Amino acid sequence: MGRQKEEPLFNRIEQARVARGLSRQQLAEAVGVHYQTIGYLERGEYSPSLTLALRLAEVLGHGVQDLFSIQPFQKN
């Protein structure tokens, strides 16, 4: 039996990061990951652990539900 394919996880990390004036490197250092991980997250190529999602939300000043969704976010 194989592993089930994960559903996509949509996020607003890049928008929140840019609004805070943070580079990927700065955000990565603040949450304790490599800067490439931030890129993977922003492109939707990687789903964060709950702990990382909570750290990102705290640093970016948003609730987890404002940053992540299983449904696409509406364009503003």
mmJSON file of the N, C-alpha and C atoms, coordinates in Angstrom:
{"data_MODEL":{"atom_site":{
"group_PDB":["ATOM","ATOM","ATOM","ATOM","ATOM","ATOM","ATOM","ATOM","ATOM","ATOM","ATOM","ATOM","ATOM","ATOM","ATOM","ATOM","ATOM","ATOM","ATOM","ATOM","ATOM","ATOM","ATOM","ATOM","ATOM","ATOM","ATOM","ATOM","ATOM","ATOM","ATOM","ATOM","ATOM","ATOM","ATOM","ATOM","ATOM","ATOM","ATOM","ATOM","ATOM","ATOM","ATOM","ATOM","ATOM","ATOM","ATOM","ATOM","ATOM","ATOM","ATOM","ATOM","ATOM","ATOM","ATOM","ATOM","ATOM","ATOM","ATOM","ATOM","ATOM","ATOM","ATOM","ATOM","ATOM","ATOM","ATOM","ATOM","ATOM","ATOM","ATOM","ATOM","ATOM","ATOM","ATOM","ATOM","ATOM","ATOM","ATOM","ATOM","ATOM","ATOM","ATOM","ATOM","ATOM","ATOM","ATOM","ATOM","ATOM","ATOM","ATOM","ATOM","ATOM","ATOM","ATOM","ATOM","ATOM","ATOM","ATOM","ATOM","ATOM","ATOM","ATOM","ATOM","ATOM","ATOM","ATOM","ATOM","ATOM","ATOM","ATOM","ATOM","ATOM","ATOM","ATOM","ATOM","ATOM","ATOM","ATOM","ATOM","ATOM","ATOM","ATOM","ATOM","ATOM","ATOM","ATOM","ATOM","ATOM","ATOM","ATOM","ATOM","ATOM","ATOM","ATOM","ATOM","ATOM","ATOM","ATOM","ATOM","ATOM","ATOM","ATOM","ATOM","ATOM","ATOM","ATOM","ATOM","ATOM","ATOM","ATOM","ATOM","ATOM","ATOM","ATOM","ATOM","ATOM","ATOM","ATOM","ATOM","ATOM","ATOM","ATOM","ATOM","ATOM","ATOM","ATOM","ATOM","ATOM","ATOM","ATOM","ATOM","ATOM","ATOM","ATOM","ATOM","ATOM","ATOM","ATOM","ATOM","ATOM","ATOM","ATOM","ATOM","ATOM","ATOM","ATOM","ATOM","ATOM","ATOM","ATOM","ATOM","ATOM","ATOM","ATOM","ATOM","ATOM","ATOM","ATOM","ATOM","ATOM","ATOM","ATOM","ATOM","ATOM","ATOM","ATOM","ATOM","ATOM","ATOM","ATOM","ATOM","ATOM","ATOM","ATOM","ATOM","ATOM","ATOM","ATOM","ATOM","ATOM","ATOM","ATOM","ATOM","ATOM","ATOM","ATOM","ATOM"],
"id":[1,2,3,4,5,6,7,8,9,10,11,12,13,14,15,16,17,18,19,20,21,22,23,24,25,26,27,28,29,30,31,32,33,34,35,36,37,38,39,40,41,42,43,44,45,46,47,48,49,50,51,52,53,54,55,56,57,58,59,60,61,62,63,64,65,66,67,68,69,70,71,72,73,74,75,76,77,78,79,80,81,82,83,84,85,86,87,88,89,90,91,92,93,94,95,96,97,98,99,100,101,102,103,104,105,106,107,108,109,110,111,112,113,114,115,116,117,118,119,120,121,122,123,124,125,126,127,128,129,130,131,132,133,134,135,136,137,138,139,140,141,142,143,144,145,146,147,148,149,150,151,152,153,154,155,156,157,158,159,160,161,162,163,164,165,166,167,168,169,170,171,172,173,174,175,176,177,178,179,180,181,182,183,184,185,186,187,188,189,190,191,192,193,194,195,196,197,198,199,200,201,202,203,204,205,206,207,208,209,210,211,212,213,214,215,216,217,218,219,220,221,222,223,224,225,226,227,228],
"type_symbol":["N","C","C","N","C","C","N","C","C","N","C","C","N","C","C","N","C","C","N","C","C","N","C","C","N","C","C","N","C","C","N","C","C","N","C","C","N","C","C","N","C","C","N","C","C","N","C","C","N","C","C","N","C","C","N","C","C","N","C","C","N","C","C","N","C","C","N","C","C","N","C","C","N","C","C","N","C","C","N","C","C","N","C","C","N","C","C","N","C","C","N","C","C","N","C","C","N","C","C","N","C","C","N","C","C","N","C","C","N","C","C","N","C","C","N","C","C","N","C","C","N","C","C","N","C","C","N","C","C","N","C","C","N","C","C","N","C","C","N","C","C","N","C","C","N","C","C","N","C","C","N","C","C","N","C","C","N","C","C","N","C","C","N","C","C","N","C","C","N","C","C","N","C","C","N","C","C","N","C","C","N","C","C","N","C","C","N","C","C","N","C","C","N","C","C","N","C","C","N","C","C","N","C","C","N","C","C","N","C","C","N","C","C","N","C","C","N","C","C","N","C","C","N","C","C","N","C","C"],
"label_atom_id":["N","CA","C","N","CA","C","N","CA","C","N","CA","C","N","CA","C","N","CA","C","N","CA","C","N","CA","C","N","CA","C","N","CA","C","N","CA","C","N","CA","C","N","CA","C","N","CA","C","N","CA","C","N","CA","C","N","CA","C","N","CA","C","N","CA","C","N","CA","C","N","CA","C","N","CA","C","N","CA","C","N","CA","C","N","CA","C","N","CA","C","N","CA","C","N","CA","C","N","CA","C","N","CA","C","N","CA","C","N","CA","C","N","CA","C","N","CA","C","N","CA","C","N","CA","C","N","CA","C","N","CA","C","N","CA","C","N","CA","C","N","CA","C","N","CA","C","N","CA","C","N","CA","C","N","CA","C","N","CA","C","N","CA","C","N","CA","C","N","CA","C","N","CA","C","N","CA","C","N","CA","C","N","CA","C","N","CA","C","N","CA","C","N","CA","C","N","CA","C","N","CA","C","N","CA","C","N","CA","C","N","CA","C","N","CA","C","N","CA","C","N","CA","C","N","CA","C","N","CA","C","N","CA","C","N","CA","C","N","CA","C","N","CA","C","N","CA","C","N","CA","C","N","CA","C","N","CA","C","N","CA","C","N","CA","C"],
"label_alt_id":[null,null,null,null,null,null,null,null,null,null,null,null,null,null,null,null,null,null,null,null,null,null,null,null,null,null,null,null,null,null,null,null,null,null,null,null,null,null,null,null,null,null,null,null,null,null,null,null,null,null,null,null,null,null,null,null,null,null,null,null,null,null,null,null,null,null,null,null,null,null,null,null,null,null,null,null,null,null,null,null,null,null,null,null,null,null,null,null,null,null,null,null,null,null,null,null,null,null,null,null,null,null,null,null,null,null,null,null,null,null,null,null,null,null,null,null,null,null,null,null,null,null,null,null,null,null,null,null,null,null,null,null,null,null,null,null,null,null,null,null,null,null,null,null,null,null,null,null,null,null,null,null,null,null,null,null,null,null,null,null,null,null,null,null,null,null,null,null,null,null,null,null,null,null,null,null,null,null,null,null,null,null,null,null,null,null,null,null,null,null,null,null,null,null,null,null,null,null,null,null,null,null,null,null,null,null,null,null,null,null,null,null,null,null,null,null,null,null,null,null,null,null,null,null,null,null,null,null],
"label_comp_id":["MET","MET","MET","GLY","GLY","GLY","ARG","ARG","ARG","GLN","GLN","GLN","LYS","LYS","LYS","GLU","GLU","GLU","GLU","GLU","GLU","PRO","PRO","PRO","LEU","LEU","LEU","PHE","PHE","PHE","ASN","ASN","ASN","ARG","ARG","ARG","ILE","ILE","ILE","GLU","GLU","GLU","GLN","GLN","GLN","ALA","ALA","ALA","ARG","ARG","ARG","VAL","VAL","VAL","ALA","ALA","ALA","ARG","ARG","ARG","GLY","GLY","GLY","LEU","LEU","LEU","SER","SER","SER","ARG","ARG","ARG","GLN","GLN","GLN","GLN","GLN","GLN","LEU","LEU","LEU","ALA","ALA","ALA","GLU","GLU","GLU","ALA","ALA","ALA","VAL","VAL","VAL","GLY","GLY","GLY","VAL","VAL","VAL","HIS","HIS","HIS","TYR","TYR","TYR","GLN","GLN","GLN","THR","THR","THR","ILE","ILE","ILE","GLY","GLY","GLY","TYR","TYR","TYR","LEU","LEU","LEU","GLU","GLU","GLU","ARG","ARG","ARG","GLY","GLY","GLY","GLU","GLU","GLU","TYR","TYR","TYR","SER","SER","SER","PRO","PRO","PRO","SER","SER","SER","LEU","LEU","LEU","THR","THR","THR","LEU","LEU","LEU","ALA","ALA","ALA","LEU","LEU","LEU","ARG","ARG","ARG","LEU","LEU","LEU","ALA","ALA","ALA","GLU","GLU","GLU","VAL","VAL","VAL","LEU","LEU","LEU","GLY","GLY","GLY","HIS","HIS","HIS","GLY","GLY","GLY","VAL","VAL","VAL","GLN","GLN","GLN","ASP","ASP","ASP","LEU","LEU","LEU","PHE","PHE","PHE","SER","SER","SER","ILE","ILE","ILE","GLN","GLN","GLN","PRO","PRO","PRO","PHE","PHE","PHE","GLN","GLN","GLN","LYS","LYS","LYS","ASN","ASN","ASN"],
"label_asym_id":["A","A","A","A","A","A","A","A","A","A","A","A","A","A","A","A","A","A","A","A","A","A","A","A","A","A","A","A","A","A","A","A","A","A","A","A","A","A","A","A","A","A","A","A","A","A","A","A","A","A","A","A","A","A","A","A","A","A","A","A","A","A","A","A","A","A","A","A","A","A","A","A","A","A","A","A","A","A","A","A","A","A","A","A","A","A","A","A","A","A","A","A","A","A","A","A","A","A","A","A","A","A","A","A","A","A","A","A","A","A","A","A","A","A","A","A","A","A","A","A","A","A","A","A","A","A","A","A","A","A","A","A","A","A","A","A","A","A","A","A","A","A","A","A","A","A","A","A","A","A","A","A","A","A","A","A","A","A","A","A","A","A","A","A","A","A","A","A","A","A","A","A","A","A","A","A","A","A","A","A","A","A","A","A","A","A","A","A","A","A","A","A","A","A","A","A","A","A","A","A","A","A","A","A","A","A","A","A","A","A","A","A","A","A","A","A","A","A","A","A","A","A","A","A","A","A","A","A"],
"label_entity_id":["1","1","1","1","1","1","1","1","1","1","1","1","1","1","1","1","1","1","1","1","1","1","1","1","1","1","1","1","1","1","1","1","1","1","1","1","1","1","1","1","1","1","1","1","1","1","1","1","1","1","1","1","1","1","1","1","1","1","1","1","1","1","1","1","1","1","1","1","1","1","1","1","1","1","1","1","1","1","1","1","1","1","1","1","1","1","1","1","1","1","1","1","1","1","1","1","1","1","1","1","1","1","1","1","1","1","1","1","1","1","1","1","1","1","1","1","1","1","1","1","1","1","1","1","1","1","1","1","1","1","1","1","1","1","1","1","1","1","1","1","1","1","1","1","1","1","1","1","1","1","1","1","1","1","1","1","1","1","1","1","1","1","1","1","1","1","1","1","1","1","1","1","1","1","1","1","1","1","1","1","1","1","1","1","1","1","1","1","1","1","1","1","1","1","1","1","1","1","1","1","1","1","1","1","1","1","1","1","1","1","1","1","1","1","1","1","1","1","1","1","1","1","1","1","1","1","1","1"],
"label_seq_id":[1,1,1,2,2,2,3,3,3,4,4,4,5,5,5,6,6,6,7,7,7,8,8,8,9,9,9,10,10,10,11,11,11,12,12,12,13,13,13,14,14,14,15,15,15,16,16,16,17,17,17,18,18,18,19,19,19,20,20,20,21,21,21,22,22,22,23,23,23,24,24,24,25,25,25,26,26,26,27,27,27,28,28,28,29,29,29,30,30,30,31,31,31,32,32,32,33,33,33,34,34,34,35,35,35,36,36,36,37,37,37,38,38,38,39,39,39,40,40,40,41,41,41,42,42,42,43,43,43,44,44,44,45,45,45,46,46,46,47,47,47,48,48,48,49,49,49,50,50,50,51,51,51,52,52,52,53,53,53,54,54,54,55,55,55,56,56,56,57,57,57,58,58,58,59,59,59,60,60,60,61,61,61,62,62,62,63,63,63,64,64,64,65,65,65,66,66,66,67,67,67,68,68,68,69,69,69,70,70,70,71,71,71,72,72,72,73,73,73,74,74,74,75,75,75,76,76,76],
"pdbx_PDB_ins_code":[null,null,null,null,null,null,null,null,null,null,null,null,null,null,null,null,null,null,null,null,null,null,null,null,null,null,null,null,null,null,null,null,null,null,null,null,null,null,null,null,null,null,null,null,null,null,null,null,null,null,null,null,null,null,null,null,null,null,null,null,null,null,null,null,null,null,null,null,null,null,null,null,null,null,null,null,null,null,null,null,null,null,null,null,null,null,null,null,null,null,null,null,null,null,null,null,null,null,null,null,null,null,null,null,null,null,null,null,null,null,null,null,null,null,null,null,null,null,null,null,null,null,null,null,null,null,null,null,null,null,null,null,null,null,null,null,null,null,null,null,null,null,null,null,null,null,null,null,null,null,null,null,null,null,null,null,null,null,null,null,null,null,null,null,null,null,null,null,null,null,null,null,null,null,null,null,null,null,null,null,null,null,null,null,null,null,null,null,null,null,null,null,null,null,null,null,null,null,null,null,null,null,null,null,null,null,null,null,null,null,null,null,null,null,null,null,null,null,null,null,null,null,null,null,null,null,null,null],
"Cartn_x":[0.831,0.0,0.881,0.647,1.447,0.902,1.718,1.328,0.355,-0.677,-1.653,-1.019,-1.409,-0.92,-1.562,-0.731,-1.246,-2.04,-3.083,-3.829,-2.96,-3.123,-2.318,-2.684,-1.698,-1.886,-1.558,-2.51,-2.334,-1.862,-1.06,-0.558,-0.37,-0.246,0.005,1.317,2.258,3.512,4.245,4.369,5.124,4.505,3.189,2.532,2.764,2.646,2.84,4.298,5.213,6.648,7.012,6.549,6.843,6.224,5.001,4.333,5.112,5.811,6.637,8.028,8.336,9.648,10.769,10.445,11.437,11.899,13.165,13.675,13.389,13.568,13.422,14.443,15.643,16.708,16.322,15.811,15.422,14.298,13.305,12.2,12.705,13.564,14.117,14.859,15.682,16.426,15.48,14.41,13.46,12.703,12.468,11.709,12.584,13.885,14.815,14.882,14.746,14.88,15.851,16.205,17.061,16.235,16.864,16.117,15.443,16.026,15.396,14.065,13.927,12.662,11.554,11.865,10.86,10.41,11.344,10.991,10.099,10.43,9.605,8.191,8.109,6.807,6.01,6.642,5.939,5.426,6.151,5.74,4.772,4.486,3.576,4.193,5.524,6.227,6.483,6.138,6.411,5.34,4.828,3.854,4.572,4.389,5.102,4.513,5.332,4.821,3.932,3.167,2.327,3.196,4.299,5.197,5.732,6.168,6.684,5.575,4.389,3.263,2.967,3.016,2.775,3.886,5.129,6.249,6.113,5.779,5.604,4.495,3.379,2.254,2.66,3.389,3.809,4.739,5.75,6.723,6.064,5.131,4.491,3.296,2.923,1.845,0.462,0.257,-1.036,-1.443,-2.723,-3.183,-2.843,-2.679,-2.37,-3.429,-4.695,-5.784,-5.735,-5.042,-4.875,-3.75,-2.825,-1.676,-1.854,-2.611,-2.72,-4.174,-4.422,-5.779,-5.709,-6.709,-6.81,-7.597,-8.164,-8.854,-8.018,-8.02,-7.277,-7.813,-6.905,-7.305,-7.861,-8.832,-9.35,-8.35,-8.214,-7.312,-7.941,-7.1,-7.591,-7.346],
"Cartn_y":[-1.175,0.0,1.246,2.145,3.349,4.472,5.454,6.634,7.473,7.988,8.82,10.145,10.625,11.921,13.007,13.943,15.033,16.023,16.555,17.629,18.88,19.746,20.97,21.853,22.546,23.5,24.878,25.763,27.11,28.021,29.026,29.918,31.337,32.229,33.648,34.084,33.182,33.499,34.632,34.534,35.556,36.947,37.047,38.341,38.908,38.059,38.508,38.883,38.121,38.402,39.74,39.953,41.206,42.395,42.225,43.296,43.681,42.719,42.973,43.49,43.521,43.992,43.014,41.72,40.693,39.976,39.65,38.794,37.346,36.443,35.024,34.624,35.142,34.826,35.283,36.505,37.037,36.212,35.86,35.051,33.673,33.095,31.772,31.796,32.805,32.917,33.08,33.84,34.094,32.829,31.921,30.707,29.463,29.595,28.491,27.462,27.921,27.009,27.601,26.828,27.297,28.208,29.218,30.16,29.47,28.373,27.662,27.044,26.7,26.152,27.177,28.438,29.498,29.545,29.436,29.407,28.23,27.049,25.867,26.071,26.649,26.909,27.897,29.0,30.034,29.508,28.602,28.028,26.855,26.467,25.36,24.001,23.922,22.665,21.872,22.454,21.837,22.29,21.37,21.709,21.729,22.796,22.898,21.997,21.686,21.024,22.029,21.543,22.442,23.437,22.961,23.839,24.954,24.62,25.642,26.597,26.089,26.953,27.954,27.495,28.395,29.436,29.03,29.981,31.039,30.6,31.543,32.54,32.041,32.918,33.948,33.512,34.431,35.51,35.108,36.073,37.034,36.513,37.348,38.131,37.881,38.644,38.307,37.049,36.585,35.318,34.995,33.706,32.651,31.422,30.331,30.255,30.436,30.347,31.466,32.568,33.655,33.369,32.503,32.182,30.911,29.952,28.644,28.251,27.55,27.087,25.854,24.996,23.87,24.282,25.459,26.044,27.218,27.454,28.608,29.913,30.831,32.141,32.948,33.803,34.68,35.774,36.128,37.22,38.536,39.432,40.756,41.754],
"Cartn_z":[0.0,0.0,0.0,-0.92,-1.009,-0.152,-0.03,0.741,-0.076,0.584,-0.111,-0.501,-1.666,-2.118,-1.267,-0.816,0.011,-0.825,-0.219,-0.862,-0.826,-1.817,-1.793,-0.603,-0.103,0.978,0.412,0.436,-0.093,1.029,0.669,1.713,1.212,2.161,1.903,2.568,2.651,3.332,2.623,1.316,0.59,0.765,0.642,0.801,2.199,3.212,4.595,4.847,4.277,4.447,3.812,2.595,1.888,2.621,3.107,3.855,5.112,5.7,6.891,6.537,5.243,4.813,5.103,5.122,5.436,4.173,4.129,3.066,3.451,2.496,2.827,3.881,3.766,4.728,6.133,6.245,7.56,8.184,7.373,7.893,8.309,7.489,7.81,9.139,9.34,10.601,11.779,11.593,12.682,13.101,12.147,12.485,12.591,12.314,12.525,11.413,10.153,9.014,7.997,6.995,5.912,5.009,4.406,3.576,2.383,1.891,0.779,1.188,2.448,2.942,2.784,3.026,2.865,1.406,0.485,-0.932,-1.282,-0.767,-1.003,-0.462,0.726,1.326,0.486,0.099,-0.661,-1.999,-2.62,-3.908,-3.747,-2.519,-2.278,-2.543,-2.54,-2.792,-1.516,-0.383,0.911,1.884,2.667,3.701,5.043,5.812,7.083,8.157,9.134,10.332,11.071,11.992,12.791,13.553,14.097,14.846,13.955,12.75,11.844,11.415,11.156,10.788,11.907,13.156,14.29,14.421,14.204,14.253,13.164,11.945,10.84,11.158,11.657,11.991,13.04,14.045,15.105,14.565,13.805,13.279,12.293,11.493,10.477,11.016,12.273,12.901,12.381,12.029,11.52,12.251,12.188,12.66,11.624,12.058,11.13,10.034,10.4,9.43,8.399,8.705,7.742,6.753,7.136,6.282,5.473,5.982,5.34,5.134,4.018,3.719,2.825,2.922,2.001,0.76,0.778,-0.381,-0.891,-2.215,-2.73,-2.129,-1.868,-1.386,-2.55,-2.268,-3.309,-3.59,-4.83,-5.213,-4.8,-4.28,-3.872,-4.965],
"occupancy":[1.0,1.0,1.0,1.0,1.0,1.0,1.0,1.0,1.0,1.0,1.0,1.0,1.0,1.0,1.0,1.0,1.0,1.0,1.0,1.0,1.0,1.0,1.0,1.0,1.0,1.0,1.0,1.0,1.0,1.0,1.0,1.0,1.0,1.0,1.0,1.0,1.0,1.0,1.0,1.0,1.0,1.0,1.0,1.0,1.0,1.0,1.0,1.0,1.0,1.0,1.0,1.0,1.0,1.0,1.0,1.0,1.0,1.0,1.0,1.0,1.0,1.0,1.0,1.0,1.0,1.0,1.0,1.0,1.0,1.0,1.0,1.0,1.0,1.0,1.0,1.0,1.0,1.0,1.0,1.0,1.0,1.0,1.0,1.0,1.0,1.0,1.0,1.0,1.0,1.0,1.0,1.0,1.0,1.0,1.0,1.0,1.0,1.0,1.0,1.0,1.0,1.0,1.0,1.0,1.0,1.0,1.0,1.0,1.0,1.0,1.0,1.0,1.0,1.0,1.0,1.0,1.0,1.0,1.0,1.0,1.0,1.0,1.0,1.0,1.0,1.0,1.0,1.0,1.0,1.0,1.0,1.0,1.0,1.0,1.0,1.0,1.0,1.0,1.0,1.0,1.0,1.0,1.0,1.0,1.0,1.0,1.0,1.0,1.0,1.0,1.0,1.0,1.0,1.0,1.0,1.0,1.0,1.0,1.0,1.0,1.0,1.0,1.0,1.0,1.0,1.0,1.0,1.0,1.0,1.0,1.0,1.0,1.0,1.0,1.0,1.0,1.0,1.0,1.0,1.0,1.0,1.0,1.0,1.0,1.0,1.0,1.0,1.0,1.0,1.0,1.0,1.0,1.0,1.0,1.0,1.0,1.0,1.0,1.0,1.0,1.0,1.0,1.0,1.0,1.0,1.0,1.0,1.0,1.0,1.0,1.0,1.0,1.0,1.0,1.0,1.0,1.0,1.0,1.0,1.0,1.0,1.0,1.0,1.0,1.0,1.0,1.0,1.0],
"B_iso_or_equiv":[0.0,0.0,0.0,0.0,0.0,0.0,0.0,0.0,0.0,0.0,0.0,0.0,0.0,0.0,0.0,0.0,0.0,0.0,0.0,0.0,0.0,0.0,0.0,0.0,0.0,0.0,0.0,0.0,0.0,0.0,0.0,0.0,0.0,0.0,0.0,0.0,0.0,0.0,0.0,0.0,0.0,0.0,0.0,0.0,0.0,0.0,0.0,0.0,0.0,0.0,0.0,0.0,0.0,0.0,0.0,0.0,0.0,0.0,0.0,0.0,0.0,0.0,0.0,0.0,0.0,0.0,0.0,0.0,0.0,0.0,0.0,0.0,0.0,0.0,0.0,0.0,0.0,0.0,0.0,0.0,0.0,0.0,0.0,0.0,0.0,0.0,0.0,0.0,0.0,0.0,0.0,0.0,0.0,0.0,0.0,0.0,0.0,0.0,0.0,0.0,0.0,0.0,0.0,0.0,0.0,0.0,0.0,0.0,0.0,0.0,0.0,0.0,0.0,0.0,0.0,0.0,0.0,0.0,0.0,0.0,0.0,0.0,0.0,0.0,0.0,0.0,0.0,0.0,0.0,0.0,0.0,0.0,0.0,0.0,0.0,0.0,0.0,0.0,0.0,0.0,0.0,0.0,0.0,0.0,0.0,0.0,0.0,0.0,0.0,0.0,0.0,0.0,0.0,0.0,0.0,0.0,0.0,0.0,0.0,0.0,0.0,0.0,0.0,0.0,0.0,0.0,0.0,0.0,0.0,0.0,0.0,0.0,0.0,0.0,0.0,0.0,0.0,0.0,0.0,0.0,0.0,0.0,0.0,0.0,0.0,0.0,0.0,0.0,0.0,0.0,0.0,0.0,0.0,0.0,0.0,0.0,0.0,0.0,0.0,0.0,0.0,0.0,0.0,0.0,0.0,0.0,0.0,0.0,0.0,0.0,0.0,0.0,0.0,0.0,0.0,0.0,0.0,0.0,0.0,0.0,0.0,0.0,0.0,0.0,0.0,0.0,0.0,0.0],
"pdbx_formal_charge":[null,null,null,null,null,null,null,null,null,null,null,null,null,null,null,null,null,null,null,null,null,null,null,null,null,null,null,null,null,null,null,null,null,null,null,null,null,null,null,null,null,null,null,null,null,null,null,null,null,null,null,null,null,null,null,null,null,null,null,null,null,null,null,null,null,null,null,null,null,null,null,null,null,null,null,null,null,null,null,null,null,null,null,null,null,null,null,null,null,null,null,null,null,null,null,null,null,null,null,null,null,null,null,null,null,null,null,null,null,null,null,null,null,null,null,null,null,null,null,null,null,null,null,null,null,null,null,null,null,null,null,null,null,null,null,null,null,null,null,null,null,null,null,null,null,null,null,null,null,null,null,null,null,null,null,null,null,null,null,null,null,null,null,null,null,null,null,null,null,null,null,null,null,null,null,null,null,null,null,null,null,null,null,null,null,null,null,null,null,null,null,null,null,null,null,null,null,null,null,null,null,null,null,null,null,null,null,null,null,null,null,null,null,null,null,null,null,null,null,null,null,null,null,null,null,null,null,null],
"auth_seq_id":[1,1,1,2,2,2,3,3,3,4,4,4,5,5,5,6,6,6,7,7,7,8,8,8,9,9,9,10,10,10,11,11,11,12,12,12,13,13,13,14,14,14,15,15,15,16,16,16,17,17,17,18,18,18,19,19,19,20,20,20,21,21,21,22,22,22,23,23,23,24,24,24,25,25,25,26,26,26,27,27,27,28,28,28,29,29,29,30,30,30,31,31,31,32,32,32,33,33,33,34,34,34,35,35,35,36,36,36,37,37,37,38,38,38,39,39,39,40,40,40,41,41,41,42,42,42,43,43,43,44,44,44,45,45,45,46,46,46,47,47,47,48,48,48,49,49,49,50,50,50,51,51,51,52,52,52,53,53,53,54,54,54,55,55,55,56,56,56,57,57,57,58,58,58,59,59,59,60,60,60,61,61,61,62,62,62,63,63,63,64,64,64,65,65,65,66,66,66,67,67,67,68,68,68,69,69,69,70,70,70,71,71,71,72,72,72,73,73,73,74,74,74,75,75,75,76,76,76],
"auth_comp_id":["MET","MET","MET","GLY","GLY","GLY","ARG","ARG","ARG","GLN","GLN","GLN","LYS","LYS","LYS","GLU","GLU","GLU","GLU","GLU","GLU","PRO","PRO","PRO","LEU","LEU","LEU","PHE","PHE","PHE","ASN","ASN","ASN","ARG","ARG","ARG","ILE","ILE","ILE","GLU","GLU","GLU","GLN","GLN","GLN","ALA","ALA","ALA","ARG","ARG","ARG","VAL","VAL","VAL","ALA","ALA","ALA","ARG","ARG","ARG","GLY","GLY","GLY","LEU","LEU","LEU","SER","SER","SER","ARG","ARG","ARG","GLN","GLN","GLN","GLN","GLN","GLN","LEU","LEU","LEU","ALA","ALA","ALA","GLU","GLU","GLU","ALA","ALA","ALA","VAL","VAL","VAL","GLY","GLY","GLY","VAL","VAL","VAL","HIS","HIS","HIS","TYR","TYR","TYR","GLN","GLN","GLN","THR","THR","THR","ILE","ILE","ILE","GLY","GLY","GLY","TYR","TYR","TYR","LEU","LEU","LEU","GLU","GLU","GLU","ARG","ARG","ARG","GLY","GLY","GLY","GLU","GLU","GLU","TYR","TYR","TYR","SER","SER","SER","PRO","PRO","PRO","SER","SER","SER","LEU","LEU","LEU","THR","THR","THR","LEU","LEU","LEU","ALA","ALA","ALA","LEU","LEU","LEU","ARG","ARG","ARG","LEU","LEU","LEU","ALA","ALA","ALA","GLU","GLU","GLU","VAL","VAL","VAL","LEU","LEU","LEU","GLY","GLY","GLY","HIS","HIS","HIS","GLY","GLY","GLY","VAL","VAL","VAL","GLN","GLN","GLN","ASP","ASP","ASP","LEU","LEU","LEU","PHE","PHE","PHE","SER","SER","SER","ILE","ILE","ILE","GLN","GLN","GLN","PRO","PRO","PRO","PHE","PHE","PHE","GLN","GLN","GLN","LYS","LYS","LYS","ASN","ASN","ASN"],
"auth_asym_id":["A","A","A","A","A","A","A","A","A","A","A","A","A","A","A","A","A","A","A","A","A","A","A","A","A","A","A","A","A","A","A","A","A","A","A","A","A","A","A","A","A","A","A","A","A","A","A","A","A","A","A","A","A","A","A","A","A","A","A","A","A","A","A","A","A","A","A","A","A","A","A","A","A","A","A","A","A","A","A","A","A","A","A","A","A","A","A","A","A","A","A","A","A","A","A","A","A","A","A","A","A","A","A","A","A","A","A","A","A","A","A","A","A","A","A","A","A","A","A","A","A","A","A","A","A","A","A","A","A","A","A","A","A","A","A","A","A","A","A","A","A","A","A","A","A","A","A","A","A","A","A","A","A","A","A","A","A","A","A","A","A","A","A","A","A","A","A","A","A","A","A","A","A","A","A","A","A","A","A","A","A","A","A","A","A","A","A","A","A","A","A","A","A","A","A","A","A","A","A","A","A","A","A","A","A","A","A","A","A","A","A","A","A","A","A","A","A","A","A","A","A","A","A","A","A","A","A","A"],
"auth_atom_id":["N","CA","C","N","CA","C","N","CA","C","N","CA","C","N","CA","C","N","CA","C","N","CA","C","N","CA","C","N","CA","C","N","CA","C","N","CA","C","N","CA","C","N","CA","C","N","CA","C","N","CA","C","N","CA","C","N","CA","C","N","CA","C","N","CA","C","N","CA","C","N","CA","C","N","CA","C","N","CA","C","N","CA","C","N","CA","C","N","CA","C","N","CA","C","N","CA","C","N","CA","C","N","CA","C","N","CA","C","N","CA","C","N","CA","C","N","CA","C","N","CA","C","N","CA","C","N","CA","C","N","CA","C","N","CA","C","N","CA","C","N","CA","C","N","CA","C","N","CA","C","N","CA","C","N","CA","C","N","CA","C","N","CA","C","N","CA","C","N","CA","C","N","CA","C","N","CA","C","N","CA","C","N","CA","C","N","CA","C","N","CA","C","N","CA","C","N","CA","C","N","CA","C","N","CA","C","N","CA","C","N","CA","C","N","CA","C","N","CA","C","N","CA","C","N","CA","C","N","CA","C","N","CA","C","N","CA","C","N","CA","C","N","CA","C","N","CA","C","N","CA","C","N","CA","C","N","CA","C","N","CA","C","N","CA","C"],
"pdbx_PDB_model_num":[1,1,1,1,1,1,1,1,1,1,1,1,1,1,1,1,1,1,1,1,1,1,1,1,1,1,1,1,1,1,1,1,1,1,1,1,1,1,1,1,1,1,1,1,1,1,1,1,1,1,1,1,1,1,1,1,1,1,1,1,1,1,1,1,1,1,1,1,1,1,1,1,1,1,1,1,1,1,1,1,1,1,1,1,1,1,1,1,1,1,1,1,1,1,1,1,1,1,1,1,1,1,1,1,1,1,1,1,1,1,1,1,1,1,1,1,1,1,1,1,1,1,1,1,1,1,1,1,1,1,1,1,1,1,1,1,1,1,1,1,1,1,1,1,1,1,1,1,1,1,1,1,1,1,1,1,1,1,1,1,1,1,1,1,1,1,1,1,1,1,1,1,1,1,1,1,1,1,1,1,1,1,1,1,1,1,1,1,1,1,1,1,1,1,1,1,1,1,1,1,1,1,1,1,1,1,1,1,1,1,1,1,1,1,1,1,1,1,1,1,1,1,1,1,1,1,1,1]
}}}
